[in-house]
Amino acid sequence: MTRALALLRRRLVGSVFVLLIVVIGSFLLLEAAPGDAVDAYIVSTGGDAGMIELLRHRWGLDQSELTRLANYLWALLHLDLGQSVTFSQPIRNVILDRLPTTLILMGSATALSFGFGSALGIYAGARPGSFRDRFLSIGSLALYAVPGFWLGLVLIVVFAVDLRWLPIGGIETIASAKTGLARATDVAIHLVLPVSALGFIYLALYLRMMRAGMAEAWRQDFVLAARARGLPRRRIVLAHVARNALLPLVTMLGLQSAQMLGGSVVIESVFAVPGLGRLAQEAVAGRDTPLLLGIILVSAVLVVAINLLVDLAYAFLDPRVGASEAGT
Amino acid sequence: MSVLTISRRGLLAGSALLLASTALPAIGRAQTPKKGGRLIVAADSEPRNLNPAIVASNGVFFISSKVVETLAEASFDGKDGLQPRLALSWQGAADGLSVTFKLRDGVKWHDGKPFTSADVAFSALEIWKPLQNLGRTVFKDLEAVDTPDELTAVFKFARPTPFQLIRNALPALTSVVPKHVYENGKIEDNPANNAPVGTGPFKFAEYKAGQYYRLARNDDYWGKDEPFLDEIVYQVLPDRTSAAAALEAEEIQLAAFSAVPLADLDRISKVQGLKVVTKGYEGLTYQLVVEINHRRKELADLKVRQAIAHAIDKDFVVKTIFLGYAAAATGPVPKNDPQFYTPDVPTYPFDVAKANDLLDEAGYKRADDGKRFSLKLLPAPYFNETKQFGDYLRQALAAIGIDAEIVNNDPAAHMKAVYTDHAFDLAVGPPVFRGDPAISTTILVQGGIPDGVPFSNQGGYKNAELDALIAKASETLDTSARTALYKEFQKMVAADLPLINVAEWSFISVARDTVGNIANNPRWAVSNWADTYLES
């Protein structure tokens, strides 16, 4: 356990610096984009010079970049994410409102792609070069080549418009006043299409990685030894070949979590899911710097946390990892 | 699963039978709308301020006009194109210094308090004049609002203000909000801006960010038997393709403001149970305009501007980009305006040879590579059609030897580039005609406007004669004299081309056949929907 704690401590210290760099970098990037929150706002309203000046003053945009960055960081130090001008609400509330949706969407999609991907990978990798291996490899590659939004639209046309088995979009039936289990079921039904669209694309990645890892493991001496010992084939496949091929997949899982956050922007728009990805897109379009920074911060914390978990899982799965740190 | 398919087929057959059997009675019943039901509507954006008294824009009205009412609404057949709402009558004084409104009796706010002239006075003086995007111009000379009794409001102006302008401004600029809700604290920070309180047929019930707005029936509404609907739900659908799919799947019943892309209309119109409606937007005309930066010496030359006007095939634009759902423009007032439009202006028929001659005359000969000069073209990103027209214009200009480089920006960046930084040579813009040229049209060509004012003349165009005409019209009280001045204005703009008006378009609604009383006034999508109903 001390090993895990030491890892945790070192990671946390490093993470604070990473987050600080992320915040300052994003702030400067968004400042460099032409137009500010007032420009974005008056697109839909119009207005005269006096009104625009008034808005810039009210939203604090007449201060210098440095002052605003300093103010933001100072507030952040007090765990205050600031006020969103796009939503006229504290950013904390805006993000907390969307975070669960994104977590459910991402979590289910990751579970789907990891679960199905590795299972199919084992199936294919059990007999590398066989027909089923070739079929799955090519099929998954084709799926991986499909753009996410297009897959989403096809799923909508087939399952929501033509067959009408599933709802077109949203996270739950609107204004339905459902609670408890009924609501959970409702959310689950709404998630089927977006999770499939998001998950199936990344499935290929895990499948191919598993399969490649297994193909390599088959050539290792310990597999030969296991065979020589007369172990049943099933046990060799699962306990020896697949387990050794699993480690890179866990690494991938950590990396993938960040990608998934990005990929969900498109899927969230197509399926009208009110998640963080869409919020980020709105924040950029509205030049709502503090809101975007808030989203980036929360996402960064998420990614750091997931990678920390991955590292811990690693240490658990492979005794060699972190052995050198045991003494420190 | 097969059970589901069969049941759906059975359902279809059943409903077809049902339709056939009720077809005849349905015709008779169409006049007597049904009560009850939830209307689900597609919404493509979530306005951050829902107070229509502060933000007079179609995006806000689309939702808020059902909650907060104006003094009068536009009408196809009413006197001066208006029908009463919160005001029953309006009378302008001969000297243009006052307008008297008689207000509707027995109207209650959604919180139960009575609506009085004090609310009108408060809205006008504290919100429309100092805070509203359009009201700051139209009501700039409003000095006081007298309230001799609870149902009379007398607007007093410091300078003579044309009654015609005030009348034309009533439908969009006069949303009345309750004084007792707004009188304490800063108006801009009032929570009611995000959950409006009004007198309208629907009360604001609920907003779930990123998901929906819900409006619920106001049982105490002043309109007899109105409203018909129990609820209106605006479902947020950010992706435009999904609005059409949601209509087909019967998840929503109405998509207004062309939420279904023009390219999909042909297919959608053939889907059983759906109708495509082009009426109901006559008072919301958008204009497709080429904005010109007169600081470029080539573009400051009238011959060059004429050449560009001749190079644009307006009919092609209407047919190909707008798929026929638009009209070719002649000048700064759209053809469908009943009061001001005149066709009697200089026109620029499509003529590439003439355009080339004009450029030769202006002294911009083709170089060896066939190009005369290059310029930057910034199409506004707000509509598909403005972007597509940008691509077309580039080709049209290439035909007359002008090499246009297209610069694509997102809305905020386009706003800054064109209206603050003037970093453009040509831009494609979609200004709105709001029933009177003085509201938001003359500003497009008027000189002396400060930098950074959106949807105004930021092209550095100055014409003392035109400015004098605009000034004169703004203080001319007699309606026919004022109208004549605006006809003169159209001629002058068409002759000198401070900008080039290409086409005029409105929006299209797609609805299920069960939705009744849609499109029964010229601003239907942004009116109060008190008489809209759903057949079950």
Contacts between the chains, C-beta under 8 A, distances in Angstrom:
chain1	res1	chain2	res2	distance
A	33	B	412	7.7
A	33	B	413	6.8
A	34	B	409	7.0
A	34	B	412	7.3
A	34	B	413	4.0
A	34	B	416	5.0
A	34	B	417	6.3
A	34	B	421	8.0
A	35	B	410	7.9
A	35	B	411	8.0
A	35	B	412	3.3
A	35	B	413	4.6
A	35	B	414	7.8
A	35	B	415	5.7
A	35	B	416	3.9
A	35	B	417	7.9
A	36	B	412	7.1
A	36	B	416	7.7
A	37	B	412	7.9
A	39	B	412	4.4
A	39	B	413	7.7
A	39	B	415	4.2
A	39	B	416	4.8
A	39	B	420	7.4
A	40	B	411	6.3
A	40	B	412	3.7
A	40	B	415	7.3
A	41	B	48	7.3
A	42	B	133	8.0
A	42	B	415	6.5
A	42	B	454	4.8
A	43	B	382	7.0
A	43	B	411	4.3
A	43	B	412	6.7
A	43	B	414	7.9
A	43	B	415	5.5
A	43	B	454	7.3
A	44	B	45	7.5
A	44	B	47	6.9
A	44	B	55	7.9
A	44	B	57	5.6
A	44	B	59	5.3
A	45	B	55	5.0
A	45	B	57	5.1
A	45	B	133	4.8
A	46	B	57	7.3
A	46	B	133	5.0
A	46	B	134	7.3
A	46	B	440	7.1
A	46	B	454	5.2
A	46	B	455	5.0
A	47	B	133	4.4
A	47	B	136	7.5
A	47	B	453	7.5
A	47	B	454	6.6
A	48	B	133	7.9
A	48	B	136	5.6
A	48	B	137	6.8
A	48	B	453	5.6
A	49	B	449	7.9
A	49	B	450	4.2
A	49	B	451	7.8
A	49	B	452	5.9
A	49	B	453	5.2
A	50	B	136	7.1
A	51	B	131	7.6
A	51	B	133	6.7
A	51	B	136	6.3
A	52	B	452	5.7
A	52	B	453	7.3
A	52	B	454	8.0
A	58	B	188	6.8
A	85	B	48	7.6
A	86	B	48	5.5
A	87	B	48	6.4
A	87	B	209	6.7
A	88	B	48	6.1
A	88	B	49	7.3
A	88	B	193	7.4
A	88	B	194	6.2
A	94	B	209	7.1
A	97	B	209	6.1
A	98	B	209	7.7
A	98	B	210	6.8
A	153	B	241	6.2
A	156	B	242	6.8
A	156	B	245	5.3
A	157	B	245	6.7
A	160	B	245	6.6
A	160	B	249	5.3
A	160	B	251	8.0
A	161	B	245	5.1
A	161	B	248	4.9
A	161	B	249	4.9
A	163	B	4	7.4
A	163	B	5	7.2
A	163	B	8	7.8
A	164	B	8	6.5
A	164	B	249	6.0
A	165	B	1	7.6
A	165	B	4	6.4
A	167	B	251	6.7
A	168	B	242	6.2
A	168	B	245	5.6
A	168	B	246	5.0
A	168	B	249	5.4
A	168	B	251	5.4
A	169	B	237	6.8
A	169	B	242	5.8
A	169	B	246	7.3
A	170	B	211	6.4
A	170	B	235	7.0
A	171	B	211	6.9
A	174	B	40	7.4
A	174	B	208	7.9
A	174	B	211	6.3
A	174	B	212	4.5
A	174	B	214	7.8
A	174	B	233	5.8
A	174	B	235	5.6
A	175	B	38	8.0
A	175	B	206	6.7
A	175	B	212	6.2
A	175	B	214	4.9
A	175	B	231	7.6
A	175	B	233	5.5
A	269	B	238	4.9
A	269	B	239	5.0
A	270	B	239	5.0
A	270	B	241	7.8
A	270	B	242	6.6
A	271	B	242	7.6
A	272	B	211	7.9
A	272	B	235	7.4
A	272	B	236	6.3
A	272	B	237	5.1
A	272	B	238	6.2
A	272	B	239	6.9
A	272	B	242	6.3
A	274	B	208	7.5
A	274	B	209	6.5
A	274	B	210	2.7
A	274	B	211	5.2
A	274	B	236	7.6
A	275	B	210	7.8
A	278	B	210	6.4
A	278	B	238	6.6
A	279	B	210	7.3
A	285	B	410	6.2
A	285	B	411	6.8
A	285	B	412	7.0
A	286	B	48	7.9
A	286	B	412	7.5
A	287	B	412	5.1
